[in-house]
Amino acid sequence: MNAMDKNILIAEAYYQAIGRKNISDMAQFLHPDVEFIAPLAKTKGKESLLEAVEKFFSLFNTLTIHAKLGDGDKAMIVYELECPKPIGKLRAAALLSFEAELISCVELFYDARPFTK
């Protein structure tokens, strides 16, 4: 298996762990200095990211992965969150960068308007 395929599998496993709301499973995939960039937040470091995601768990019921792809040291996951009303369905994409088979950067793309009302 080449590095790109391995990165795609790691990205998918990471998002499956988010869907299960399992912090310890997520943690194993993250680089200690992981950077997180999103429309409403930015953090640096594994513990900071895990704290932010744990708070995020209460904002969704389910996470469904729709697509996964990769190129070199990057992988992208396209997914949908089913959130309680008034948010409902939220479609998003995550661009993940890798270093030494660990996620070194997570950049999220989604419409943040439902969270700012």
WOHUGI-V879959 format. One record per residue. RES is the residue in three letters. OMEGA is omega in degrees with one decimal (999 if undefined). Layout:
{{RES | OMEGA} {RES | OMEGA}}
This chain:
{{MET | -179.7} {ASN | -175.1} {ALA | -179.1} {MET | 178.8} {ASP | 178.3} {LYS | 178.5} {ASN | 178.2} {ILE | 178.6} {LEU | 178.7} {ILE | 179.1} {ALA | 179.3} {GLU | 179.3} {ALA | 177.8} {TYR | -179.9} {TYR | 172.6} {GLN | 177.3} {ALA | 175.3} {ILE | 179.5} {GLY | 177.0} {ARG | -178.4} {LYS | -175.4} {ASN | -177.3} {ILE | -176.6} {SER | 175.9} {ASP | 178.7} {MET | -173.4} {ALA | -176.4} {GLN | -177.1} {PHE | -171.5} {LEU | 172.9} {HIS | -179.8} {PRO | -178.0} {ASP | -177.0} {VAL | 176.6} {GLU | 179.7} {PHE | -178.9} {ILE | 179.0} {ALA | 179.6} {PRO | -176.0} {LEU | -177.3} {ALA | 174.6} {LYS | 178.4} {THR | 175.1} {LYS | 178.8} {GLY | -176.2} {LYS | -176.8} {GLU | 178.4} {SER | 179.0} {LEU | -179.5} {LEU | 176.8} {GLU | -179.4} {ALA | -179.1} {VAL | 178.7} {GLU | 175.6} {LYS | -179.1} {PHE | -177.6} {PHE | -176.9} {SER | -177.0} {LEU | 178.8} {PHE | 177.2} {ASN | -178.8} {THR | 175.7} {LEU | 179.6} {THR | 177.0} {ILE | -179.7} {HIS | -178.7} {ALA | 176.5} {LYS | 179.3} {LEU | -178.2} {GLY | 176.4} {ASP | 179.8} {GLY | -177.6} {ASP | -180.0} {LYS | 173.6} {ALA | 177.5} {MET | 175.9} {ILE | 174.8} {VAL | -173.3} {TYR | 178.7} {GLU | 175.4} {LEU | 171.1} {GLU | -175.3} {CYS | 174.1} {PRO | 176.7} {LYS | 15.5} {PRO | -175.6} {ILE | -178.4} {GLY | -178.5} {LYS | 177.2} {LEU | 177.6} {ARG | -175.7} {ALA | 173.7} {ALA | 178.1} {ALA | 174.3} {LEU | -177.1} {LEU | 174.3} {SER | -174.7} {PHE | 174.0} {GLU | 179.5} {ALA | 178.1} {GLU | 174.6} {LEU | 179.3} {ILE | -177.8} {SER | 177.8} {CYS | 174.3} {VAL | 176.7} {GLU | -176.9} {LEU | 176.3} {PHE | 177.2} {TYR | 176.7} {ASP | -175.1} {ALA | -176.1} {ARG | 179.9} {PRO | -177.9} {PHE | -176.8} {THR | -178.7} {LYS | 999}}
